[in-house]
């Protein structure tokens, strides 16, 4: 869950495009005869920044090819511009191109290995690949940096990653810390509900998944957690209600298949 600032207003992206056309730098020189000459050329650093801004707008609108093209152009214009590498890595990860994403994240680290936003983003990505030790090392760089404004997001990412590792105590500590900063942080709410299921604290799971549903639409994953909480609390009517909703709204999901398998198992007993 990477923190990436997305341009939310199409007008801003359009404005950036118009500025890009005028990105020039002016150089004044005087020759040996005392004649002054003014030359104009492209300001590549500003152009690189604006191409990255444009790419972010394209990503928001799910126009991935022009986004990639703008980011590649940005890196060509300024090979030291870290945001372009981070955004391109994010784009590749979004599209499931893991090798390409990993390569760009590594290139970004070569530019600045101490950038907390990069550490948070790359750490979360590595967790999706099952590279947990590397992921936690990078995430810790982010959430132990007192100057990182979004360190609570890194705490959330690290806590969610600890769940995949089966380390529920460490997960809960970090997730609760992130929720002290943002009580409605969706990733932490659903992860805390999952911790409740994994540790057989079903009232806790119910409470957190209800809080999650108050801020985010239902998903196959969230309804699965809700059904398991209700089932283990003995709330049969609620279990049936959410199980039916899961099968109806997400019929092709793994979670719907699990619920149907549970129902068949119950009937065979």
matplotlib code that plots the C-alpha trace (Angstrom):
import matplotlib.pyplot as plt

x = [0.0, 2.1, 1.7, 1.6, 0.1, -2.4, -3.6, -7.4, -8.4, -8.1, -7.7, -4.4, -3.0, -4.1, -2.5, 0.7, 0.7, 0.4, 3.3, 5.4, 5.3, 6.9, 9.6, 12.7, 15.8, 17.5, 21.3, 22.9, 26.5, 28.8, 31.3, 34.8, 33.3, 31.0, 27.9, 25.3, 23.3, 20.4, 19.8, 16.8, 16.7, 14.6, 14.8, 15.1, 14.7, 11.4, 10.3, 11.1, 9.0, 6.1, 6.2, 6.0, 3.0, 1.3, 2.0, 0.4, -2.7, -2.7, -2.4, -5.4, -7.4, -6.0, -4.2, -1.2, 0.7, 0.9, 1.8, 4.7, 5.8, 5.8, 7.8, 10.4, 10.7, 11.0, 13.9, 15.6, 15.3, 16.6, 18.2, 18.5, 14.8, 13.7, 9.9, 9.9, 11.5, 9.2, 6.1, 7.2, 8.0, 4.5, 3.0, 4.7, 3.6, 0.1, 0.1, 1.6, 5.0, 7.0, 10.4, 10.2, 8.9, 11.7, 14.3, 12.9, 12.7, 16.3, 17.3, 15.4, 17.3, 20.6, 19.6, 18.5, 18.4, 17.2, 14.0, 11.2, 8.4, 10.5, 11.2, 7.5, 6.5, 9.2, 8.7, 4.9, 5.7, 8.2, 5.7, 3.3, 6.1, 6.7, 10.1, 9.2, 12.5, 13.5, 10.1, 10.1, 13.7, 12.6, 9.3, 11.1, 13.3, 10.0, 8.1, 11.1, 11.7, 10.2, 10.2, 8.2, 4.7, 3.1, 4.9, 1.5, 1.0, 4.3, 3.2, 0.0, 1.9, 4.3, 1.5, -0.4, 2.8, 3.3, -0.1, 1.2, 4.2, 1.9, 3.3, 0.1, 1.4, 3.8, 1.1, -1.3, 1.2, 1.9, -1.7, -2.9, -0.2, -1.3, -4.9, -4.0, -2.9, -5.9, -8.8, -10.4, -7.4, -9.1, -6.0, -5.4, -9.1, -9.5, -6.1, -7.1, -10.3, -8.1, -5.9, -9.1, -10.1, -6.6, -6.4, -10.0, -11.1, -14.3, -15.9, -12.8, -13.0, -16.7, -16.0, -13.2, -14.8, -17.9, -15.7, -14.1, -17.5, -18.4, -15.6, -15.2, -17.5, -17.8, -15.3, -15.1, -12.3, -14.2, -17.4, -15.4, -14.0, -17.5, -19.0, -16.3, -16.8, -20.5, -20.2, -17.9, -20.0, -23.0, -24.9, -26.5, -28.8, -26.0, -23.8, -26.4, -27.0, -23.4, -22.7, -25.6, -24.3, -20.8, -22.1, -24.4, -22.0, -18.8, -19.8, -16.5, -14.3, -12.3, -14.1, -17.5, -16.2, -15.0, -18.4, -20.1, -17.7, -18.4, -22.1, -21.7, -19.6, -22.2, -24.9, -22.8, -22.4]
y = [0.0, 2.5, 6.1, 7.9, 11.3, 11.1, 14.2, 14.2, 17.0, 16.5, 20.2, 20.1, 17.5, 19.6, 22.7, 20.7, 19.8, 23.4, 24.3, 21.5, 23.1, 26.2, 24.6, 26.4, 27.9, 31.0, 31.4, 34.8, 34.8, 37.6, 36.9, 38.4, 41.4, 42.4, 41.1, 39.7, 36.7, 34.9, 31.2, 29.3, 25.6, 23.0, 22.9, 19.2, 19.0, 20.9, 18.8, 15.6, 16.7, 17.6, 14.4, 12.5, 14.6, 13.8, 10.2, 10.2, 11.7, 9.0, 6.3, 7.7, 7.4, 3.9, 5.0, 2.9, 3.1, 6.9, 6.8, 4.5, 6.6, 9.8, 8.2, 6.7, 10.2, 11.7, 9.4, 10.1, 13.9, 13.6, 10.2, 11.4, 12.2, 9.8, 10.3, 9.1, 5.8, 5.3, 6.0, 3.7, 0.9, 1.4, 1.3, -2.0, -3.5, -2.3, -4.2, -7.4, -6.9, -8.0, -8.3, -4.9, -3.3, -4.9, -3.5, 0.0, -0.1, -1.2, 1.6, 4.0, 2.6, 3.3, 6.9, 7.2, 4.3, 6.4, 7.7, 6.6, 6.7, 4.5, 2.1, 1.9, 1.3, -1.2, -3.0, -3.4, -4.7, -7.3, -8.5, -9.4, -11.5, -13.4, -11.8, -11.0, -10.4, -7.9, -6.3, -5.8, -4.4, -1.7, -1.0, -0.5, 2.2, 4.0, 3.7, 4.5, 7.7, 10.4, 12.9, 10.7, 12.1, 8.9, 6.5, 5.2, 3.8, 2.0, 0.6, -0.6, -2.2, -3.9, -5.1, -6.6, -8.3, -9.8, -11.4, -13.3, -14.4, -15.7, -13.2, -11.9, -10.2, -8.0, -7.4, -6.2, -3.8, -2.0, -2.0, -0.5, 2.2, 3.1, 3.4, 5.8, 8.1, 7.4, 5.6, 4.9, 3.6, 0.8, -1.4, -1.5, -2.1, -5.2, -6.5, -6.1, -8.0, -10.8, -10.9, -11.4, -14.4, -15.9, -15.5, -16.7, -13.3, -13.2, -10.2, -8.2, -9.4, -8.4, -5.0, -4.2, -5.5, -3.5, -0.4, -1.3, -1.6, 1.8, 3.4, 1.0, -1.0, -4.7, -7.0, -10.7, -10.7, -8.5, -10.5, -13.7, -12.3, -11.2, -14.6, -16.3, -13.9, -14.5, -18.2, -18.6, -16.3, -18.5, -15.7, -18.0, -15.5, -13.0, -15.7, -16.7, -13.1, -12.3, -15.7, -15.1, -11.6, -12.9, -15.6, -13.2, -10.2, -12.2, -15.5, -16.2, -15.4, -17.9, -16.7, -17.6, -21.1, -21.4, -20.4, -22.9, -25.6, -24.8, -25.1, -28.5, -29.7, -28.6, -30.6, -33.7, -33.8]
z = [0.0, -1.1, -0.4, -3.7, -4.2, -7.0, -8.9, -8.2, -10.5, -14.3, -14.6, -12.7, -15.1, -18.0, -16.5, -16.0, -19.7, -20.7, -18.4, -19.8, -23.3, -21.8, -19.8, -21.0, -19.6, -20.8, -21.1, -21.8, -23.3, -24.5, -27.3, -27.7, -29.6, -26.7, -28.5, -26.1, -27.2, -25.5, -26.1, -24.9, -24.3, -22.5, -18.7, -18.4, -14.6, -14.7, -17.6, -15.8, -12.8, -14.9, -16.9, -13.6, -12.5, -15.8, -15.4, -11.9, -13.5, -16.2, -13.5, -11.7, -14.9, -15.6, -18.7, -18.1, -21.4, -21.5, -17.8, -18.5, -21.5, -19.4, -16.6, -19.0, -20.5, -17.1, -16.2, -19.6, -18.9, -15.3, -14.4, -10.7, -10.2, -7.5, -7.8, -11.4, -10.4, -7.4, -9.5, -12.4, -9.8, -8.4, -11.9, -12.7, -9.3, -10.0, -13.3, -11.8, -13.5, -10.5, -12.0, -13.7, -10.4, -8.4, -10.8, -10.6, -6.8, -6.7, -9.0, -6.7, -3.7, -5.5, -5.7, -2.0, 0.3, 3.2, 1.7, 4.0, 1.4, -0.9, 2.0, 2.8, -0.8, -1.6, 1.7, 1.0, -2.5, -1.2, 1.3, -1.6, -3.0, 0.3, 0.9, 4.4, 6.1, 3.4, 3.6, 7.3, 7.2, 4.7, 6.5, 9.8, 8.1, 7.3, 10.5, 12.8, 11.0, 13.2, 10.3, 8.0, 7.9, 6.8, 9.2, 10.4, 6.8, 7.2, 10.5, 8.9, 6.1, 8.5, 10.7, 7.8, 6.6, 10.1, 9.7, 6.6, 8.7, 11.4, 14.0, 15.3, 18.4, 16.4, 13.9, 16.5, 18.1, 14.9, 13.7, 16.9, 16.7, 13.1, 14.3, 17.0, 14.2, 11.9, 13.6, 10.2, 8.3, 6.2, 5.9, 9.6, 10.4, 8.2, 9.3, 13.0, 12.2, 10.6, 13.7, 15.7, 13.6, 13.7, 17.5, 18.1, 19.5, 17.4, 19.2, 18.3, 14.7, 14.5, 15.9, 13.6, 10.5, 11.3, 11.6, 8.2, 6.5, 7.9, 5.8, 2.8, 0.6, 1.3, -0.5, -0.8, 1.8, 4.3, 4.0, 4.6, 7.8, 8.8, 8.2, 10.2, 13.1, 13.1, 12.7, 15.7, 17.8, 17.2, 15.4, 12.8, 11.3, 10.8, 9.4, 6.8, 5.9, 5.2, 3.6, 1.1, 0.4, -0.3, -2.7, -4.4, -4.9, -5.4, -6.8, -8.5, -5.5, -3.5, -0.4, -1.9, -2.6, 1.0, 2.3, 0.1, 1.1, 4.8, 4.1, 2.5, 5.3, 7.9, 6.0, 6.0, 9.7]

ax = plt.figure().add_subplot(projection="3d")
ax.plot(x, y, z, "-o")
ax.set_aspect("equal")
plt.show()
